[in-house]
Structures are given as structure tokens and as C-alpha cells.
């Protein structure tokens, strides 16, 4: 299925340094989660937008990264094409425009079926901080 045995392993078995996510560009590199603003899916490719302006494109799907991040990550899938880091959310509106505004100036739509779940996710994490 995968040419690299490490890519086919279950996410729990990967030796990933804490606070990072493996990005399978030409080589495996570990990008700190706090530096990733959003992860955008584009078919069988995924684009990472980082705080330093760097964009990384990899040939893995957004679903692969969503599974890898797991439930306790600061990321939420607001749309079929976007995982966003809650730490970069400036504001969101799930009752009116169904949008999320990021600190970077990006304005992204929230899928109708994910609005309620996103609102709960943001409220839950606001209580923790």
C-alpha cells in the first residue's frame, strides 16, 4: 500500500516528537503544531500554511493528517478542505455568516453540518485556557 513502511504504520506507533506533526515532503520533517495556521486539502495533496509564511505541499490527503492529529489536537476540520488551528482563530460566526476569521486575515466558510460541533469545540477549549 505505501512504499515507506513508516507511512503505513498506525499514528500511535510513530515516533513523533511532542508538539510536532510529521510532514512528508521529499523527506520527513517535523513541523511544530504551534507554527501551523491551517492545513488545506486539495485532492490527494495537502498544503500546510505556516506562521513564517512558508507553504508546504505534500502528497498525503487531509484525512491522513486529520487521523494523525487525533482528537486532542488544536485542529478542527471546519470544511471538507480545511483543518484550522484554533490558536489562530480571531473570531467565528456559526449563527450568521457561517465563517471563521483567522488572525492571518483568512476568512473561511464553516460547513453547515460542522457548525454546532465547531462551536462546542471552541467553547470547550476556551474554558481550558
C-alpha positions in Angstrom: 0.0 0.0 0.0 2.7 2.5 1.0 6.3 2.5 -0.3 7.6 3.7 3.0 6.8 1.4 5.9 6.6 4.3 8.4 3.8 5.9 6.4 1.6 2.8 6.6 2.0 2.5 10.4 -0.8 3.5 12.7 -0.3 7.0 14.0 0.0 5.8 17.6 3.2 3.9 16.6 5.0 6.8 15.0 7.9 8.3 17.0 6.7 11.8 16.6 8.4 14.5 18.9 5.9 16.1 21.2 4.2 19.2 19.8 5.1 18.5 16.2 3.5 16.9 13.2 5.4 14.9 10.6 5.3 16.4 7.2 6.1 14.0 4.4 7.7 16.3 1.9 10.7 14.9 0.0 11.9 13.9 3.4 10.1 13.6 6.7 10.3 16.8 8.7 8.7 17.6 12.0 6.8 20.9 12.0 5.8 22.4 15.4 2.0 22.4 15.7 2.1 25.9 17.0 3.6 27.1 13.7 0.8 25.6 11.5 -2.1 28.0 10.9 -4.2 25.7 8.7 -4.0 22.6 6.7 -5.7 22.7 3.3 -6.7 19.6 1.3 -6.5 19.6 -2.4 -7.5 16.1 -3.7 -4.6 13.8 -2.9 -2.4 16.7 -1.8 -2.2 18.7 1.4 -0.9 22.2 1.8 0.4 23.5 5.2 0.3 27.2 5.8 2.8 28.2 8.5 3.4 31.3 10.6 6.7 32.1 8.9 4.9 32.4 5.6 6.1 29.0 4.4 3.7 26.8 2.5 4.5 23.1 2.3 2.7 20.8 -0.2 2.7 17.1 0.4 1.2 14.1 -1.4 -0.9 12.9 1.5 -4.6 13.5 2.0 -6.2 15.8 4.5 -7.9 12.8 6.0 -4.5 11.2 6.7 -3.4 14.3 8.7 -6.8 14.5 10.5 -6.3 10.9 11.7 -2.7 11.6 12.6 -3.6 14.6 14.7 -6.2 12.8 16.7 -8.9 14.2 19.0 -6.8 16.1 21.4 -5.1 18.4 18.8 -5.8 22.1 18.5 -7.0 21.5 14.9 -10.6 21.2 13.8 -12.0 20.3 10.4 -14.4 23.1 9.6 -14.9 22.0 6.0 -14.0 19.2 3.7 -11.0 21.1 2.6 -9.7 22.8 5.8 -8.3 21.9 9.2 -7.6 25.0 11.2 -5.6 25.6 14.3 -7.9 27.1 17.0 -5.0 29.1 18.3 -5.2 31.3 15.1 -9.0 31.9 15.3 -9.7 35.5 15.7 -13.5 35.2 15.7 -16.2 33.0 14.3 -19.9 33.2 13.5 -21.9 30.0 13.4 -25.3 31.7 13.5 -24.9 34.3 10.8 -22.3 34.2 8.1 -21.0 30.7 9.0 -17.4 31.9 8.8 -14.3 31.8 10.8 -11.8 34.7 10.7 -8.2 33.8 11.3 -5.5 36.1 12.7 -3.8 35.9 9.3 -6.7 37.6 7.5 -8.1 34.4 6.0 -11.9 34.1 6.1 -13.1 30.5 5.7 -16.6 29.0 5.5 -17.7 26.5 8.0 -19.7 23.6 6.6 -23.3 23.6 7.8 -23.1 20.2 9.3 -19.9 21.1 11.3 -21.2 24.5 12.8 -22.5 23.1 16.0 -19.6 20.8 16.6 -17.1 23.6 15.9 -18.9 25.9 18.3 -18.7 23.3 21.0 -15.0 22.7 20.2 -14.2 26.4 20.6 -16.2 26.8 23.8 -14.6 23.7 25.3 -11.1 24.9 24.6 -11.9 28.5 25.7 -12.7 27.0 29.2 -9.4 25.3 29.3 -7.3 28.4 28.6 
